[in-house]
Amino acid sequence: VENDAVVALALRKDNEFEEVSIADPSDFMASS
């Protein structure tokens, strides 16, 4: 069960990171 929880946390972090990286490029392009 602990392993599943760790995997779920890792997937959640990946999803959050993907959302951030998807939102960032437009901000980065606008600022540069």
MOKAPE-V503956 format. One record per pair of residues at least 24 apart in sequence whose C-alpha atoms are under 8 Angstrom apart, sorted by the first residue. I is the first residue (numbers start at 1). J is the second residue. D is the distance in whole Angstrom. If there is no record, write none. Layout:
# MOKAPE-V503956
i->I j->J d->D
i->I j->J d->D
This chain:
# MOKAPE-V503956
none
